[in-house]
Amino acid sequence: MSTDGSIDTVPGSRRTGPGPAPAARPPLRPVRRRGQRRRGRSRRANTLALLFCAVMAFPVYWMLLTALRPASEIRRNPPRLWPSGLTLENFRRAMESETFWSSVRASALVGVGTVLVSLVIGVLAAYAVARYSFLGRRVFVLAILSIQMIPLAGLIIPLYLLLSDAGLTDSLTGVVLTYLVFMLPFTVWLLRGFVVAVPAELEEAAMVDGCTRAGAFRRVLLPLLAPGLVATSVYSLVQAWNEYVLAYVLLSSDEKQTISIWLVSFQTTFGTDYGALMAGATLTALPVVVFFLFVQRRVASGLAAGAVKG
């Protein structure tokens, strides 16, 4: 209170009665600069991500552009980044080649066979390694990882001689068996991690309720392994569909050659038909992309269904 009887107040306060005056509130720190810095870092990160995606997507864009361009535009110098005219003539010539459909059939048989066999054997082997203790289990896991380090070129001649003695050269069955040599170790190693991540108590609870070991495996574990099965199937299909060296060495008949060998037919002594080659490459990549998009939508639903059943 002042000498004239009035009550002192601090500017900005709500004090109206007598008593000691409260301390003034410290001024708020400006947070605008922090927000600006965060937005700046976020913009730089988004810009770098967009540049990275553009660099990775440019070869795919150029492949599609070359497949849709007429022959006069393909050899234009300097090339144009935007098409002036589009045509489906390259796709027609690629699909009307003599061995196109036989190559598609051979690649489909090899890819589906490799995926199915690798999944069936791989999931059983991964379950045994993850759930059971047996002599040499660690050595088995180390052997699986060691096989991945062996270069493919060092195994071509031994594999060819082995398949030749078994009468499986120039055979799609021999190609599938050869691909399994490289697919199964990765499949077992990848699925083992998914099996270990699933608690064993879920299977034990199912067996207490009356399920057998096989029933608990089929009803509890397999739905929870859906993400691992999808990832493994995509990897196996991509490797089997795009593999070239082994298929070129093991297959000699034109009607049994895979789609990757068929692409080489557009490179002749007279030159390279770039339009038909890029159209064929687009057709070759399309089934794998469609399969990936198809199974990608079912990963979350498969995981949720497995969690409910567990």
C-alpha positions as CSV (number, residue, x, y, z in Angstrom):
1,M,0.0,0.0,0.0
2,S,1.3,3.4,-0.9
3,T,1.5,6.5,1.3
4,D,-1.7,7.8,0.0
5,G,-3.6,4.6,1.0
6,S,-3.9,3.1,-2.5
7,I,-3.0,-0.5,-3.1
8,D,0.0,-1.2,-5.3
9,T,-0.4,-3.7,-8.1
10,V,2.0,-5.3,-10.4
11,P,1.3,-4.6,-14.0
12,G,-0.2,-7.7,-15.6
13,S,-1.3,-9.3,-12.3
14,R,-4.8,-9.8,-10.9
15,R,-3.9,-8.8,-7.3
16,T,-6.5,-6.4,-5.9
17,G,-6.3,-7.0,-2.1
18,P,-3.6,-6.1,0.4
19,G,-0.5,-8.2,1.0
20,P,2.9,-8.6,-0.4
21,A,3.1,-8.0,-4.1
22,P,3.7,-11.2,-6.2
23,A,6.9,-11.4,-8.3
24,A,6.5,-10.5,-11.9
25,R,6.3,-13.5,-14.3
26,P,9.4,-14.0,-16.4
27,P,8.8,-13.4,-20.1
28,L,8.1,-16.4,-22.2
29,R,11.0,-17.7,-24.4
30,P,10.3,-17.3,-28.0
31,V,9.7,-20.8,-29.6
32,R,9.3,-19.5,-33.1
33,R,12.9,-20.0,-33.9
34,R,12.8,-23.6,-32.7
35,G,9.8,-24.3,-34.8
36,Q,11.4,-22.7,-37.8
37,R,14.5,-24.8,-37.4
38,R,12.5,-28.0,-37.1
39,R,10.5,-27.2,-40.2
40,G,13.7,-26.4,-42.0
41,R,15.3,-29.7,-41.1
42,S,12.1,-31.5,-42.1
43,R,12.1,-29.8,-45.5
44,R,15.7,-30.7,-46.2
45,A,15.0,-34.3,-45.2
46,N,12.0,-34.4,-47.5
47,T,13.9,-32.9,-50.3
48,L,16.7,-35.4,-50.0
49,A,14.2,-38.3,-49.9
50,L,12.5,-37.0,-53.0
51,L,15.8,-36.7,-54.8
52,F,16.8,-40.2,-53.8
53,C,13.4,-41.6,-55.0
54,A,13.8,-39.7,-58.3
55,V,17.3,-41.2,-58.8
56,M,16.0,-44.7,-58.1
57,A,12.9,-44.4,-60.2
58,F,14.6,-42.8,-63.3
59,P,15.8,-46.1,-64.8
60,V,12.3,-47.5,-64.5
61,Y,10.9,-44.4,-66.1
62,W,13.4,-44.5,-68.9
63,M,12.6,-48.2,-69.6
64,L,8.9,-47.4,-69.8
65,L,9.6,-44.4,-72.0
66,T,11.8,-46.3,-74.4
67,A,9.2,-49.1,-74.6
68,L,6.5,-46.7,-75.6
69,R,8.6,-44.6,-78.0
70,P,8.7,-45.1,-81.8
71,A,12.0,-46.2,-83.3
72,S,12.8,-42.7,-84.6
73,E,12.5,-41.2,-81.1
74,I,14.6,-43.9,-79.4
75,R,17.8,-43.0,-81.3
76,R,17.3,-39.3,-81.2
77,N,20.4,-37.3,-80.1
78,P,20.1,-35.5,-77.7
79,P,17.3,-37.6,-76.2
80,R,14.2,-36.1,-74.9
81,L,13.0,-36.6,-71.3
82,W,9.4,-36.2,-72.4
83,P,7.8,-38.3,-75.1
84,S,6.5,-36.6,-78.2
85,G,4.5,-39.6,-79.4
86,L,3.6,-43.0,-77.9
87,T,3.1,-46.3,-79.5
88,L,2.5,-50.0,-78.6
89,E,4.3,-51.4,-81.6
90,N,7.3,-52.4,-79.4
91,F,5.0,-54.5,-77.1
92,R,3.4,-56.1,-80.1
93,R,6.7,-57.2,-81.6
94,A,7.9,-58.5,-78.3
95,M,4.8,-60.5,-77.6
96,E,4.7,-61.9,-81.2
97,S,8.2,-63.3,-81.0
98,E,8.5,-67.1,-81.4
99,T,9.6,-68.1,-77.8
100,F,7.8,-65.4,-75.7
101,W,4.9,-67.5,-74.4
102,S,7.1,-70.7,-73.9
103,S,9.5,-68.6,-71.9
104,V,6.8,-67.2,-69.8
105,R,5.5,-70.7,-69.1
106,A,9.0,-71.9,-68.2
107,S,9.6,-69.0,-65.9
108,A,6.3,-69.4,-64.2
109,L,6.9,-73.1,-63.6
110,V,10.4,-72.5,-62.2
111,G,9.3,-69.5,-60.1
112,V,6.2,-71.2,-58.6
113,G,8.0,-74.5,-58.0
114,T,10.9,-72.7,-56.3
115,V,8.7,-70.7,-54.0
116,L,6.5,-73.6,-53.0
117,V,9.3,-76.1,-52.3
118,S,11.4,-73.5,-50.5
119,L,8.5,-72.5,-48.3
120,V,7.5,-76.0,-47.4
121,I,11.0,-77.2,-46.6
122,G,12.1,-73.9,-45.2
123,V,9.3,-73.5,-42.6
124,L,9.7,-77.0,-41.3
125,A,13.5,-76.7,-41.0
126,A,13.2,-73.3,-39.4
127,Y,10.6,-74.7,-36.9
128,A,12.9,-77.6,-36.0
129,V,15.9,-75.3,-35.5
130,A,14.0,-72.8,-33.4
131,R,12.0,-75.1,-31.2
132,Y,14.0,-78.3,-30.8
133,S,17.5,-78.8,-29.3
134,F,19.6,-81.4,-31.1
135,L,23.2,-82.2,-31.6
136,G,24.9,-79.8,-34.1
137,R,22.2,-77.2,-34.2
138,R,24.7,-74.3,-34.0
139,V,26.8,-75.9,-36.6
140,F,23.8,-76.2,-38.8
141,V,22.9,-72.5,-38.4
142,L,26.5,-71.5,-39.2
143,A,26.5,-73.8,-42.2
144,I,23.4,-72.0,-43.5
145,L,25.1,-68.6,-43.2
146,S,28.3,-69.9,-44.7
147,I,26.5,-71.1,-47.9
148,Q,25.4,-67.6,-48.5
149,M,29.0,-66.5,-48.8
150,I,29.9,-68.9,-51.6
151,P,30.0,-67.1,-55.0
152,L,27.6,-68.4,-57.7
153,A,30.3,-68.6,-60.3
154,G,32.3,-71.1,-58.2
155,L,29.4,-73.6,-58.2
156,I,28.3,-73.6,-61.8
157,I,30.7,-76.3,-63.0
158,P,30.1,-78.7,-60.0
159,L,26.3,-78.2,-60.3
160,Y,26.3,-78.8,-64.0
161,L,28.4,-82.0,-63.7
162,L,26.1,-83.3,-60.9
163,L,22.9,-82.6,-62.8
164,S,24.5,-84.1,-65.9
165,D,25.2,-87.4,-64.1
166,A,21.6,-87.3,-62.8
167,G,20.2,-86.6,-66.3
168,L,18.6,-83.3,-65.2
169,T,20.3,-80.9,-67.6
170,D,18.1,-79.1,-70.0
171,S,15.2,-79.8,-67.5
172,L,13.1,-77.3,-65.5
173,T,13.2,-79.7,-62.6
174,G,17.0,-79.5,-62.5
175,V,16.8,-75.7,-62.6
176,V,14.3,-75.7,-59.7
177,L,16.6,-78.0,-57.6
178,T,19.6,-75.8,-58.4
179,Y,17.7,-72.7,-57.3
180,L,16.8,-74.4,-54.1
181,V,20.5,-74.7,-53.2
182,F,20.6,-70.9,-52.9
183,M,17.1,-70.2,-51.8
184,L,16.7,-72.7,-48.9
185,P,19.6,-71.4,-46.7
186,F,18.2,-67.8,-46.8
187,T,14.6,-69.1,-46.3
188,V,15.5,-71.2,-43.2
189,W,17.6,-68.4,-41.7
190,L,14.9,-65.8,-42.2
191,L,11.9,-67.9,-41.0
192,R,13.9,-69.0,-38.0
193,G,13.9,-65.5,-36.7
194,F,10.1,-65.3,-37.1
195,V,9.5,-68.6,-35.4
196,V,11.7,-67.5,-32.4
197,A,9.7,-64.3,-32.1
198,V,6.5,-66.3,-31.6
199,P,6.2,-67.3,-27.9
200,A,6.2,-71.1,-27.4
201,E,3.5,-70.7,-24.8
202,L,0.9,-70.1,-27.5
203,E,1.5,-73.6,-28.9
204,E,1.5,-75.1,-25.4
205,A,-1.8,-73.5,-24.6
206,A,-3.3,-74.8,-27.8
207,M,-2.0,-78.3,-27.0
208,V,-3.6,-78.0,-23.5
209,D,-6.9,-77.2,-25.2
210,G,-6.7,-80.5,-27.2
211,C,-4.6,-79.6,-30.3
212,T,-1.8,-81.9,-31.4
213,R,1.7,-80.6,-32.2
214,A,0.8,-80.5,-35.9
215,G,-2.6,-78.8,-35.1
216,A,-0.9,-76.1,-33.0
217,F,1.6,-75.6,-35.7
218,R,-1.0,-75.2,-38.4
219,R,-3.6,-73.2,-36.4
220,V,-1.4,-71.0,-34.2
221,L,2.1,-70.6,-35.6
222,L,1.5,-70.5,-39.4
223,P,-0.9,-67.5,-39.2
224,L,1.6,-65.6,-37.2
225,L,4.4,-66.4,-39.7
226,A,2.4,-64.7,-42.5
227,P,4.8,-61.7,-42.8
228,G,7.8,-64.0,-42.9
229,L,6.2,-66.3,-45.5
230,V,5.3,-63.3,-47.6
231,A,8.9,-61.8,-47.4
232,T,10.4,-65.2,-48.2
233,S,8.1,-65.9,-51.2
234,V,8.8,-62.4,-52.7
235,Y,12.5,-62.9,-52.4
236,S,12.4,-66.4,-53.8
237,L,10.2,-65.4,-56.7
238,V,12.3,-62.4,-57.6
239,Q,15.5,-64.5,-57.6
240,A,14.1,-67.3,-59.6
241,W,12.3,-65.1,-62.1
242,N,15.3,-62.8,-62.8
243,E,18.2,-65.4,-62.6
244,Y,20.1,-65.7,-65.8
245,V,23.5,-67.4,-65.5
246,L,22.3,-70.8,-64.2
247,A,19.4,-70.9,-66.6
248,Y,21.6,-70.1,-69.5
249,V,24.1,-72.8,-68.6
250,L,21.6,-75.6,-67.7
251,L,18.9,-75.0,-70.4
252,S,19.7,-75.5,-74.1
253,S,16.2,-76.0,-75.7
254,D,14.4,-72.9,-77.0
255,E,11.1,-74.0,-75.6
256,K,12.5,-74.5,-72.1
257,Q,14.4,-71.2,-71.8
258,T,13.3,-68.7,-69.2
259,I,12.1,-65.1,-69.7
260,S,15.5,-63.7,-68.7
261,I,17.2,-65.7,-71.5
262,W,14.5,-64.6,-73.9
263,L,15.4,-61.0,-73.5
264,V,18.9,-61.7,-75.0
265,S,17.2,-62.6,-78.3
266,F,16.8,-58.9,-79.0
267,Q,20.5,-58.4,-79.2
268,T,21.8,-59.8,-82.5
269,T,24.8,-59.3,-84.8
270,F,22.8,-56.7,-86.7
271,G,22.3,-54.5,-83.6
272,T,20.0,-54.2,-80.6
273,D,16.3,-53.6,-80.9
274,Y,16.0,-51.3,-77.9
275,G,12.3,-50.7,-78.2
276,A,11.4,-54.4,-78.2
277,L,14.0,-55.0,-75.5
278,M,12.6,-52.4,-73.1
279,A,9.1,-53.6,-73.9
280,G,10.2,-57.2,-73.0
281,A,11.9,-55.9,-69.8
282,T,8.6,-54.2,-68.8
283,L,6.6,-57.4,-69.5
284,T,9.2,-59.4,-67.5
285,A,9.0,-57.1,-64.5
286,L,5.2,-56.8,-64.5
287,P,4.4,-60.2,-62.9
288,V,6.8,-59.8,-60.0
289,V,5.4,-56.3,-59.3
290,V,1.8,-57.5,-59.4
291,F,2.6,-60.4,-57.1
292,F,4.4,-58.1,-54.6
293,L,1.4,-55.7,-54.6
294,F,-1.0,-58.6,-54.2
295,V,0.7,-60.1,-51.2
296,Q,1.7,-56.7,-49.6
297,R,-2.0,-56.0,-48.9
298,R,-2.4,-59.2,-47.1
299,V,0.5,-58.9,-44.6
300,A,-1.4,-56.9,-42.0
301,S,-4.6,-59.0,-42.4
302,G,-2.6,-62.2,-42.0
303,L,-0.8,-60.9,-38.9
304,A,-4.1,-59.7,-37.3
305,A,-5.8,-63.1,-38.1
306,G,-3.0,-65.0,-36.5
307,A,-3.1,-62.8,-33.4
308,V,-6.8,-63.5,-32.9
309,K,-6.4,-67.2,-33.4
310,G,-3.5,-67.3,-30.9
